[in-house]
């Protein structure tokens, strides 16, 4: 949770005309001109990382293997070749430079109490492959420093298991690549469980029992000044990964890529009260202290929350899955740092079952985007469910944010397919960015979306577009927020939209919407009651069971026709009859129609040209 004065170099995120609203719903030809964000940079980065995931068959050749015998003593390896380790050993030291080594572990136990147990830390260019013999159980243990440290590349494979424990620093440290295929790895560490320039796993099992920092940590070289798929990424292919850590579950400077397998991530942050000593010791500032004590737990509150209570902050970041950021020294001021925001930094999830229980954000792209194409995500967090500085896009899969402060967040939030279910104590879906040049938007073009929020249900600091799919919002019960909120207009141009909420801050869609909208209020619905909309013949167009009390309903679907009459029912009790004489027809409700025209401060008639966002929210 390092904080500093940050200068954002905003690299243009072009909003190419890749998906016109008309393409989202072909039933309406005269749509509001609008385009989804261009992700070509992130797509290219993902393709490069995908090519690195295919590890093929790491060599398991046992020819010319020399057995290494030791009576509980230390071993020094100074020549390239293959070596078999069986039984108990002390410290294994790799001598000389640029060695290519292949270790075979067959029930080997390496233990060093006062240093690195497998030590290649002083030898640049080492390539070490460790093959775990079939059904073998192996261990590496140390008391100080890293348990395994290779100043080069480290590969682990085989059909056996390896337990690595470090009570000093990291369990596994590689200055270049760390790759694991097929094998089972169990880790415990005072620092990171695995730290490397890049981390790749295929058909493997990685179980982090405990770590004082991150579970998987991939960092770029200090001299890196631009994106490269050769470093800073974590890629998991058909891998079972589990961790219980005090830092981030997965942290990568550039890309996190997940395709298949399972991730079970638990992060447990420690809170500290707002004192001068804690600010100095943990490098915290006022904005970090956003939590209040809530019984035995801690609850995040709004930035403008005022109370005489003691405020708390997390003493270190403990996100579930995190990508970015890369910081560079500012040449004009050594006290400042520059954060480079790029559209190709991303968290990309193609498939798999992902479960995150985190104190900090569950999924967080600090310098880029979150792209979800498939899989199942179940997220519980004391902070945000999914948040990105640039784009949060869900185009498939099943995403459930079971508990969060804010559910989905990004400068741009897009849902084009899949099932999304969000529960939040503040905003459900939020489009927000610190940079005033950015024309934020929420665009729902498909899928099935359900939001249950105590704050605004759908909240855009720019525009809000619904063009397809099915959207149900259970908004706040208090009058300080609304079911929908925007700065530059709400446009309903397709799909089904239903918003049940309190009455105080109701904002109605713009009358420039292409699809008819009905809105009604002046009544009270209690949680558990069935609300429906029916046409004049009694046909039910939509219904739901209210999960909380509500006083207003905003509803739209492609079955609404001009001059048609529609009834809103609570059970079999009619609450209102509404005749569609206007684009937005209301009964017993007062609300705003937004700023009056589509588009924001960018391209006329659209959401704006859009440039990358400012510093992370």
C-alpha positions in Angstrom: 0.0 0.0 0.0 2.7 2.4 -1.0 1.5 5.9 -1.4 3.3 8.8 -3.1 2.6 12.0 -5.1 1.7 10.5 -8.5 1.9 12.1 -11.9 -0.2 10.2 -14.3 1.0 9.9 -17.9 -2.3 9.3 -19.7 -1.8 7.2 -22.7 -4.7 7.5 -25.1 -7.3 4.7 -24.8 -9.0 5.1 -28.2 -12.7 4.3 -28.1 -12.8 2.8 -31.6 -16.2 2.1 -33.2 -16.0 -1.6 -32.4 -19.6 -2.1 -31.2 -22.3 0.3 -32.2 -25.4 0.3 -30.1 -27.3 -0.9 -33.2 -25.2 -4.0 -33.1 -26.2 -4.6 -29.5 -29.9 -4.7 -30.4 -30.8 -5.0 -34.1 -34.5 -4.4 -33.3 -33.9 -0.6 -33.1 -32.2 1.1 -36.0 -32.1 4.7 -34.7 -29.8 4.0 -31.7 -27.8 6.6 -29.8 -24.3 6.5 -31.5 -22.0 4.8 -29.0 -18.9 2.6 -29.1 -17.3 0.2 -26.7 -13.7 0.6 -25.7 -10.9 -0.7 -27.9 -9.0 -3.5 -26.1 -6.6 -4.3 -28.9 -3.6 -3.6 -26.6 -4.8 -5.9 -23.9 -5.8 -8.6 -26.4 -2.3 -8.5 -27.9 -0.7 -8.8 -24.4 -2.9 -11.7 -23.6 -2.0 -13.5 -26.8 1.7 -13.1 -26.0 1.2 -14.4 -22.5 -0.9 -17.4 -23.8 2.0 -18.4 -26.0 4.2 -18.5 -22.9 1.8 -20.7 -21.0 2.3 -23.8 -23.2 5.2 -25.3 -21.4 5.1 -28.5 -23.5 7.1 -31.4 -22.1 9.7 -30.2 -19.7 12.5 -32.8 -19.9 12.3 -35.7 -17.6 15.2 -37.6 -19.1 16.9 -39.8 -16.5 19.9 -40.8 -18.6 23.3 -39.9 -17.3 22.0 -38.9 -13.9 24.6 -38.9 -11.2 23.4 -39.7 -7.7 24.4 -37.2 -5.1 25.1 -38.8 -1.7 25.4 -37.0 1.5 25.4 -37.9 5.1 23.3 -34.9 6.2 26.0 -32.6 4.7 26.2 -29.7 2.3 26.5 -30.2 -1.4 28.2 -27.9 -4.0 27.3 -28.3 -7.7 29.8 -26.7 -10.1 29.2 -28.4 -13.5 26.2 -28.5 -15.8 24.4 -31.9 -15.9 21.8 -34.0 -14.2 21.8 -35.0 -10.5 19.7 -37.3 -8.4 18.9 -36.4 -4.8 17.6 -39.0 -2.4 17.5 -38.8 1.4 18.6 -36.0 3.6 20.8 -33.0 2.7 22.0 -29.8 4.1 22.6 -26.7 1.9 22.8 -27.1 -1.9 25.1 -24.5 -3.4 25.3 -23.8 -7.2 28.7 -22.6 -8.1 30.1 -20.9 -11.2 28.0 -19.1 -13.9 25.5 -20.0 -16.6 25.0 -23.6 -15.6 22.3 -25.7 -17.0 21.2 -28.1 -14.3 18.6 -30.9 -13.9 17.9 -32.0 -10.3 15.8 -35.1 -9.7 14.2 -35.3 -6.3 13.2 -38.7 -5.1 12.1 -38.4 -1.5 14.7 -35.8 -0.9 14.8 -33.5 2.1 17.0 -30.3 2.0 17.4 -28.3 5.2 19.5 -25.3 6.0 18.8 -23.4 9.3 20.9 -20.3 8.7 20.7 -19.4 5.0 19.4 -20.3 1.5 18.7 -24.0 1.3 19.1 -24.3 -2.6 21.4 -21.4 -3.3 22.0 -20.0 -6.8 21.7 -16.4 -5.7 25.3 -15.4 -6.6 25.4 -17.1 -10.0 23.8 -15.2 -12.9 22.3 -17.1 -15.9 21.6 -20.4 -14.1 18.9 -22.6 -15.5 17.6 -25.2 -13.0 15.0 -27.8 -13.7 13.7 -29.8 -10.7 11.9 -33.0 -11.6 9.9 -34.5 -8.7 9.9 -38.3 -9.3 6.6 -40.0 -9.5 4.9 -40.4 -6.1 7.9 -38.9 -4.3 7.5 -36.5 -1.3 10.2 -33.9 -1.1 10.9 -30.9 1.1 13.1 -27.8 1.3 13.3 -25.9 4.6 15.4 -23.0 5.9 15.4 -20.6 8.8 16.9 -17.4 7.2 16.7 -15.7 3.8 14.9 -17.4 0.9 14.5 -21.1 1.0 15.2 -21.5 -2.8 17.0 -18.6 -4.7 18.0 -18.9 -8.3 19.5 -16.0 -10.1 18.2 -17.1 -13.4 15.4 -19.5 -14.5 13.7 -22.2 -12.4 11.5 -24.9 -13.7 9.6 -27.5 -11.7 7.9 -30.6 -13.1 7.1 -34.2 -12.4 4.5 -36.4 -10.8 5.7 -35.9 -7.2 5.2 -33.2 -4.5 7.5 -30.6 -3.0 7.0 -28.7 0.2 9.0 -25.5 0.6 9.1 -23.6 3.9 11.0 -20.3 4.7 10.8 -18.6 8.1 13.2 -16.0 6.8 12.0 -14.5 3.5 10.5 -16.0 0.4 9.8 -19.7 -0.2 10.9 -19.5 -3.8 12.8 -16.7 -5.5 13.8 -16.6 -9.2 15.3 -13.5 -10.8 13.9 -14.6 -14.2 11.2 -17.2 -15.0 9.5 -19.6 -12.6 7.6 -22.3 -14.4 5.8 -25.3 -12.9 4.1 -28.1 -14.9 2.2 -31.2 -13.5 3.8 -31.1 -10.1 2.4 -30.4 -6.7 3.9 -27.5 -4.7 3.1 -26.6 -1.1 4.5 -23.3 0.3 4.9 -21.4 3.5 6.8 -18.2 3.8 7.5 -15.2 5.9 7.7 -13.1 2.7 6.3 -14.0 -0.7 5.5 -17.7 -1.4 6.8 -17.3 -5.0 8.6 -14.2 -6.3 9.9 -14.1 -9.9 10.1 -11.9 -13.0 7.3 -14.1 -14.5 5.3 -17.0 -13.1 3.8 -19.7 -15.3 1.9 -22.8 -14.2 0.2 -25.5 -16.3 -1.6 -28.6 -15.0 -0.1 -28.0 -11.6 -1.2 -27.7 -8.0 0.1 -24.8 -5.9 -1.0 -24.5 -2.3 0.2 -21.6 -0.2 -0.5 -22.5 3.4 0.7 -19.1 4.6 2.7 -16.0 3.5 3.5 -12.8 5.2 3.3 -11.0 1.8 2.0 -12.2 -1.6 1.1 -15.7 -2.7 2.4 -15.3 -6.3 4.4 -12.1 -7.0 5.7 -11.2 -10.5 7.8 -8.0 -10.9 9.5 -6.4 -13.8 13.1 -5.3 -13.8 13.7 -1.9 -12.2 15.0 -0.6 -15.6 11.8 -1.6 -17.5 10.2 1.4 -19.1 7.4 -0.2 -21.3 5.2 -3.2 -21.5 6.7 -6.5 -22.5 5.0 -9.9 -22.2 8.4 -11.4 -21.2 8.1 -10.2 -17.6 5.8 -9.0 -14.9 3.0 -11.6 -15.6 1.4 -14.5 -13.8 -0.2 -17.1 -16.1 -2.2 -20.1 -14.7 -3.4 -22.7 -17.2 -5.5 -25.6 -15.8 -3.9 -25.2 -12.5 -5.3 -25.6 -8.9 -4.1 -22.6 -6.9 -5.0 -21.9 -3.3 -3.6 -19.5 -0.8 -4.1 -17.9 2.6 -1.9 -14.8 2.8 -1.4 -11.5 4.5 -0.5 -9.8 1.2 -2.0 -10.1 -2.3 -3.2 -13.5 -3.5 -1.8 -12.9 -7.0 0.2 -9.8 -7.9 1.6 -9.0 -11.3 3.1 -5.8 -12.7 1.7 -6.3 -16.2 -0.8 -9.2 -16.8 -2.6 -11.8 -14.8 -4.0 -14.6 -17.1 -6.2 -17.4 -15.9 -7.6 -20.2 -18.1 -9.1 -23.2 -16.5 -8.5 -24.8 -13.1 -9.4 -23.3 -9.8 -8.3 -20.4 -7.6 -9.2 -20.4 -3.9 -7.8 -17.1 -2.6 -8.0 -15.8 1.0 -6.3 -12.6 2.1 -6.4 -11.4 5.6 -5.4 -7.8 6.2 -4.4 -6.2 9.5 -6.0 -2.8 10.4 -4.2 -0.1 12.3 -5.7 3.1 13.9 -4.9 6.5 12.5 -1.9 7.7 14.5 1.2 9.6 13.4 3.4 6.6 14.1 1.3 4.3 12.0 1.2 6.8 9.1 5.0 6.9 9.2 5.7 3.2 9.8 3.4 1.9 7.1 3.6 4.8 4.6 -0.1 5.7 4.9 -1.9 9.0 4.3 -5.3 10.4 5.2 -7.1 8.8 2.3 -6.1 5.3 3.5 -8.0 5.6 6.7 -11.5 4.7 5.4 -12.6 2.1 7.9 -14.5 2.2 11.2 -14.7 -0.5 13.8 -18.0 -2.4 13.4 -18.3 -4.8 16.3 -15.5 -7.2 15.9 -15.0 -6.3 12.3 -14.2 -3.3 10.2 -16.5 -1.5 7.7 -15.4 0.8 4.8 -17.1 4.2 4.7 -17.3 7.0 2.1 -14.4 9.4 1.7 -16.6 12.3 3.0 -17.6 10.3 6.1 -17.4 12.5 9.2 -17.2 11.0 12.6 -15.4 11.4 15.9 -14.7 7.7 15.8 -11.2 6.3 15.4 -10.5 5.6 11.7 -8.5 2.6 10.6 -6.5 1.6 7.5 -4.9 -1.6 6.2 -1.2 -1.6 6.9 -0.4 -3.3 3.6 -2.3 -4.2 0.4 -4.0 -7.6 0.5 -6.0 -7.8 -2.7 -7.2 -11.1 -4.1 -5.9 -10.7 -7.7 -4.0 -7.6 -8.7 -2.3 -6.3 -11.9 -0.1 -3.2 -12.0 1.3 -0.8 -11.2 4.7 0.0 -12.5 6.3 3.1 -10.9 9.3 5.1 -12.3 11.3 7.9 -10.8 10.2 11.3 -11.8 13.4 12.9 -13.3 12.3 16.4 -12.3 11.5 15.5 -8.7 13.1 12.5 -7.0 10.4 12.6 -4.3 7.7 11.8 -6.8 7.0 8.8 -8.9 5.3 8.4 -12.3 2.7 5.8 -12.8 2.4 4.6 -16.4 -1.1 3.7 -17.4 -1.5 1.4 -20.3 -4.4 -0.3 -22.0 -2.4 -3.5 -22.3 -1.9 -4.1 -18.6 -4.8 -6.3 -17.6 -6.3 -9.2 -15.6 -7.7 -11.6 -18.2 -9.9 -14.5 -17.2 -10.9 -17.0 -19.9 -12.3 -19.8 -17.8 -12.0 -21.6 -14.5 -13.6 -21.5 -11.0 -12.3 -18.5 -8.9 -13.2 -17.9 -5.3 -11.9 -14.9 -3.5 -12.4 -13.9 0.1 -10.3 -10.8 0.7 -10.1 -7.8 3.1 -8.9 -5.6 0.2 -10.3 -5.5 -3.3 -11.0 -8.9 -4.7 -9.9 -8.2 -8.3 -8.0 -5.0 -9.0 -6.3 -3.7 -12.2 -4.4 -0.7 -10.9 -3.0 0.4 -14.2 -5.2 -1.2 -16.7 -8.3 -3.3 -17.4 -10.2 -6.4 -16.1 -11.4 -8.6 -19.0 -13.6 -11.6 -18.2 -14.6 -13.9 -21.0 -15.9 -16.9 -19.0 -15.5 -19.0 -15.9 -17.2 -18.7 -12.5 -16.2 -16.0 -10.1 -17.5 -15.8 -6.5 -16.1 -12.8 -4.7 -16.4 -11.6 -1.1 -14.5 -8.5 0.1 -14.5 -5.6 2.6 -13.6 -3.3 -0.3 -14.4 -3.4 -4.1 -15.4 -6.6 -5.9 -13.9 -5.8 -9.3 -12.2 -2.5 -10.0 -10.0 -1.2 -12.9 -8.4 2.2 -13.6 -9.3 1.8 -17.3 -12.0 -0.8 -18.3 -14.0 -3.4 -16.5 -15.6 -5.7 -19.2 -17.6 -8.8 -18.6 -18.5 -10.7 -21.8 -19.3 -14.1 -20.5 -19.2 -16.4 -17.5 -20.9 -16.1 -14.1 -19.7 -13.3 -11.8 -21.1 -13.1 -8.3 -20.0 -10.3 -5.9 -21.5 -11.7 -2.8 -20.3 -9.0 -0.4 -18.5 -5.7 -1.2 -18.2 -2.0 -0.6 -18.6 -1.3 -4.3 -19.4 -4.1 -6.6 -18.0 -3.3 -10.1 -15.9 -0.2 -10.9 -13.9 1.3 -13.7 -13.6 4.4 -15.8 -15.6 2.4 -18.3 -17.8 -0.6 -17.3 -19.1 -2.9 -20.0 -21.3 -6.0 -19.7 -22.0 -7.6 -23.0 -22.9 -11.2 -21.9 -22.8 -13.6 -19.0 -24.5 -13.5 -15.6 -23.6 -10.8 -13.1 -25.0 -10.7 -9.5 -23.7 -7.8 -7.3 -24.3 -7.0 -3.7 -22.7 -3.8 -2.3 -22.9 -1.6 0.8 -22.2 1.5 -1.4 -22.6 1.7 -5.2 -23.4 -1.5 -7.1 -21.8 -0.6 -10.5 -19.7 2.6 -10.6 -18.0 4.3 -13.6 -15.6 6.7 -12.0 -12.2 8.3 -12.8 -10.2 11.1 -11.3 -9.3 12.6 -14.7 -11.8 15.2 -15.8 -10.9 14.6 -19.4 -12.3 11.1 -19.3 -15.9 10.6 -20.4 -16.9 7.7 -18.1 -19.7 5.3 -18.9 -21.6 2.2 -17.9 -22.8 0.1 -20.9 -24.9 -3.0 -20.5 -25.4 -4.6 -23.9 -26.3 -8.1 -22.9 -26.3 -10.7 -20.2 -28.3 -11.0 -17.0 -27.4 -8.4 -14.4 -28.8 -8.1 -10.9 -27.6 -5.4 -8.5 -28.5 -5.0 -4.8 -26.9 -1.8 -3.5 -27.3 0.3 -0.4 -25.8 3.2 -2.3 -26.6 4.0 -6.0 -27.4 0.9 -7.9 -25.9 2.1 -11.2 -23.8 5.2 -10.8 -21.9 6.7 -13.7 -19.9 9.9 -13.5 -20.6 10.1 -17.2 -23.3 8.3 -19.2 -25.3 5.2 -18.5 -26.4 3.0 -21.4 -28.7 0.0 -21.4 -29.0 -1.6 -24.9 -29.6 -5.2 -24.3 -29.8 -8.1 -21.8 -31.8 -8.1 -18.6 -31.0 -5.6 -15.8 -32.6 -5.7 -12.4 -31.6 -3.2 -9.7 -32.6 -3.2 -6.1 -31.5 0.2 -5.0 -31.2 2.0 -1.7 -33.9 2.2 0.9 -32.7 5.6 2.1 -33.2 8.9 0.2 -29.6 9.9 -0.1 -29.0 7.7 -3.1 -30.9 6.4 -6.1 -31.4 3.3 -8.2 -29.6 5.0 -11.1 -27.4 8.1 -11.1 -25.5 9.7 -14.0 -23.8 13.0 -14.9 -24.6 13.1 -18.6 -27.7 11.0 -19.0 -29.3 7.6 -18.9 -30.2 6.0 -22.2 -32.4 2.9 -22.6 -32.1 1.6 -26.1 -32.9 -2.1 -25.8 -33.1 -5.0 -23.4 -35.1 -5.1 -20.2 -34.5 -2.7 -17.3 -36.2 -2.8 -13.9 -35.1 -0.6 -11.0 -36.8 -0.8 -7.6 -35.6 1.8 -5.2 -36.3 4.6 -2.7 -38.0 7.8 -3.9 -35.7 10.6 -2.8 -33.0 10.7 -5.5 -34.8 9.2 -8.4 -33.3 9.9 -11.8 -35.3 8.9 -14.9 -33.8 7.9 -18.3 -33.4 10.6 -20.9 -36.3 11.3 -23.3 -33.7 10.7 -26.1 -33.9 7.0 -25.3 -34.9 4.8 -28.2 -37.0 2.5 -26.0 -40.1 3.5 -24.0 -39.9 3.7 -20.3 -42.5 3.7 -17.6 -41.9 5.0 -14.0 -44.2 5.0 -11.1 -44.1 5.6 -7.3 -46.1 6.9 -4.4 -46.5 3.5 -2.8 -44.6 1.2 -0.6 -43.3 -2.3 -1.4 -42.1 -4.6 1.3 -39.2 -7.1 0.9 -40.6 -10.5 -0.1 -43.5 -9.1 -2.1 -43.9 -9.9 -5.8 -43.8 -6.9 -8.2 -44.9 -7.3 -11.8 -45.7 -5.3 -15.0 -48.6 -6.5 -17.2 -50.1 -5.3 -20.4 -53.8 -4.4 -20.9 -54.6 -8.1 -21.6 -53.0 -9.2 -18.4 -49.9 -10.7 -19.9 -46.9 -10.4 -17.5 -44.0 -8.6 -19.2 -41.8 -8.8 -16.1 -41.9 -9.8 -12.4 -39.6 -10.2 -9.5 -39.6 -10.7 -5.7 -38.4 -7.6 -4.0 -35.3 -8.2 -1.8 -35.8 -4.9 0.1 -38.4 -2.2 0.6 -39.0 0.2 -2.3 -41.1 3.2 -3.3 -40.5 3.5 -7.0 -40.2 1.4 -10.1 -38.5 2.3 -13.4 -39.2 -0.2 -16.1 -38.5 -0.7 -19.9 -38.6 -3.5 -22.3 -39.0 -3.9 -26.1 -42.6 -5.0 -25.5 -43.7 -1.5 -24.5 -45.7 0.2 -27.2 -46.7 3.8 -27.6 -50.3 4.6 -26.4 -50.4 1.2 -24.7 -51.6 0.9 -21.1 -49.7 -1.1 -18.5 -50.3 -2.0 -15.0 -47.9 -2.3 -12.1 -48.9 -4.9 -9.5 -47.9 -5.9 -6.0 -49.1 -9.5 -6.0 -52.7 -9.1 -7.4 -53.0 -5.5 -6.1 -52.7 -2.9 -8.9 -50.4 -0.1 -7.8 -50.7 2.0 -11.0 -52.1 2.2 -14.5 -49.8 4.0 -16.9 -50.5 5.0 -20.5 -47.5 5.4 -22.7 -48.1 8.8 -24.2 -44.5 10.0 -23.9 -41.1 8.4 -24.4 -40.8 8.4 -20.6 -44.2 8.1 -19.0 -44.5 8.4 -15.2 -47.1 8.1 -12.5 -46.7 9.4 -8.9 -43.0 10.1 -9.4 -40.8 13.0 -9.9 -37.4 12.5 -11.5 -34.8 14.1 -13.8 -34.3 13.4 -17.5 -30.6 13.9 -17.3 -28.8 16.6 -19.3 -31.1 16.3 -22.3 -28.9 14.9 -25.1 -26.8 11.8 -25.7 -23.1 12.1 -25.4 -20.7 13.8 -23.1 -17.7 16.1 -23.6 -16.2 14.1 -26.4 -17.4 13.1 -29.8 -20.9 14.7 -30.5 -23.6 12.2 -30.0 -21.4 9.7 -28.2 -19.9 9.1 -24.9 -16.7 11.1 -25.7 -13.4 10.2 -27.1 -12.2 8.9 -23.8 -8.6 8.8 -22.6 -7.0 6.7 -20.0 -8.0 7.5 -16.4 -6.1 9.2 -13.7 -4.5 7.6 -10.6 -6.2 4.6 -9.1 -9.4 4.9 -7.2 
